[in-house]
Amino acid sequence: QVQLVESGGNLVQPGGSLRLSCAASGSISSIFLWGWYRQAPGKQRELVAHIIGTGSTNYADSVKGRFTISRDNAKNTMYLQMNSLKPEDTAVYYCNAVQRTLSGPSTYWGQGTQVTVSS
């Protein structure tokens, strides 16, 4: 089992910055894929960025050059640094982890943290 807890969501003006954190606990040694997703009102949940065990990263086109995903293995924490925020970045942001198990991959989600970009 893996537990994920996000924090850092807030109200910010356009052009501002936020850093989201995702603290992980439990059987995290077998996690091979970490990610951030978001869901805006009336829209489907979408991938924002992910990072695999080797450190390779991937970003949605809409956030490339503005967002940075990273992990601190010593703190068992994943981050999403968000710069140059736009109103269309407003959403609930979810932390995601995929764990390798004998019966196949298991996916875990955090509870979400609200990011609102508005003047």
C-alpha positions in Angstrom: 0.0 0.0 0.0 1.0 3.5 -0.7 -0.3 6.7 0.8 0.0 10.1 -1.1 -0.7 13.5 0.4 -0.6 16.6 -1.7 -0.1 20.2 -0.4 0.7 23.6 -1.7 -2.4 24.5 -3.6 -3.6 28.1 -3.3 -5.0 31.1 -5.1 -2.4 32.9 -7.2 -2.5 35.7 -9.7 -1.8 35.1 -13.4 2.0 35.1 -13.9 2.6 33.9 -10.4 4.2 30.7 -9.1 3.4 27.8 -6.8 5.1 24.6 -5.7 3.0 21.6 -5.0 4.3 18.7 -2.9 3.3 15.1 -2.7 4.5 13.2 0.4 4.6 9.5 0.0 4.6 6.7 2.6 4.2 3.0 2.6 5.7 0.5 0.1 7.3 3.2 -2.0 10.4 1.3 -3.0 8.5 -0.6 -5.7 7.0 2.5 -7.3 8.4 3.0 -10.8 6.3 5.9 -12.1 5.3 9.1 -10.4 3.1 11.8 -11.9 0.9 14.9 -11.5 -2.5 15.1 -13.0 -5.2 17.8 -12.9 -8.9 18.1 -13.4 -10.7 21.3 -14.1 -14.4 21.7 -13.6 -16.4 19.9 -16.3 -13.3 18.4 -17.8 -11.5 15.0 -17.7 -8.5 14.4 -15.6 -5.4 15.0 -17.6 -1.7 14.2 -17.2 0.5 17.2 -16.4 3.9 15.6 -16.0 5.4 12.3 -14.9 8.8 11.1 -13.8 10.1 7.6 -14.0 12.6 5.8 -11.8 15.6 6.8 -14.0 14.7 10.4 -13.6 13.4 10.8 -17.1 10.5 13.3 -17.3 7.6 14.0 -19.6 5.2 17.0 -19.8 1.9 18.0 -21.3 2.4 20.4 -24.2 0.4 23.0 -22.3 2.9 23.2 -19.4 6.2 22.7 -21.1 8.7 25.3 -20.2 6.6 26.5 -17.3 6.3 23.5 -15.0 9.0 21.3 -13.5 8.5 17.9 -11.9 11.1 16.6 -9.5 11.6 14.1 -6.7 13.5 14.2 -3.4 14.2 10.5 -2.6 15.6 11.3 0.8 12.3 13.0 1.8 10.0 10.6 -0.2 8.5 13.7 -1.7 7.6 14.7 -5.3 7.2 18.3 -6.3 5.7 20.3 -9.1 7.1 23.8 -9.6 4.6 25.9 -11.5 5.7 29.2 -13.0 4.0 31.7 -15.3 0.7 30.4 -14.2 -2.4 31.1 -16.4 -6.1 31.0 -15.6 -6.4 27.8 -17.6 -4.1 26.1 -15.1 -6.9 26.3 -12.5 -7.8 22.8 -11.5 -7.5 20.2 -8.7 -4.1 18.7 -8.9 -3.6 15.1 -8.0 -0.4 13.1 -7.2 -0.2 9.7 -8.8 2.1 6.7 -8.2 2.2 3.4 -10.0 3.6 0.5 -8.1 5.0 -2.8 -9.4 3.5 -5.8 -7.8 3.5 -9.6 -8.5 -0.1 -9.3 -9.8 0.7 -6.3 -12.0 0.9 -2.5 -11.6 -1.2 -0.8 -8.9 -2.1 2.8 -9.1 -2.5 5.2 -6.2 -3.9 8.7 -6.0 -3.7 11.5 -3.5 -6.7 13.5 -2.3 -6.0 16.5 -4.6 -5.1 20.1 -3.9 -6.8 23.1 -5.4 -4.9 25.5 -7.6 -6.8 28.7 -8.6 -5.2 31.2 -11.0 -7.2 34.4 -10.9 -6.8 38.2 -10.6 
